[in-house]
Amino acid sequence: MQQFASKIKLRIDWNDIDMFHHVNNISVLRYVQSARTHYLEAIGLMQLQLTDKKGPILASSSTQFKKQLFYPGSVTIYSKVNAIKNSSFTLQHWIYDDSGELTTEVTDIIVFFDFTTNTKLKIPDALKEKIHSLENRVQL
């Protein structure tokens, strides 16, 4: 069984569909934004940004759409970090529909950033430990 660090389930709303009666790609990206924020909160980065003005920025995001999503329904998004570098980490997301089929794969590059000096920062060991702790704790 594959391990994931984070899982979030979201309802597909009527306003998520487009004129072709499937979920619009922008709505899918909003689902990923929710999953990303869920993960970043779990490792304390969103809170750190509020207190120390140091936190995450999304440097890159790549999306592979595999299958359409439809209303009504829900999506389950699984997320995990696949790599940690000096000042960034790779956060991957997999979106599944109600039937358990993979619909979308997303790869994000998150950079640890100082909002006061507008520069990237080395990821502190304490943050790396939080990521490793979260990654090793959940099996879905």
Secondary structure, 3 states (H helix, E strand, C coil): CCECCEEEEEEECHHHECCCCCECHHHHHHHHHHHHHHHHHHCCHHHHHHHHCEEEEEEEEEEEECCCCCCCEEEEEEEEEEEECCCEEEEEEEEECCCCCEEEEEEEEEEEEECCCCEECCCCHHHHHHHHHHHCCCEC
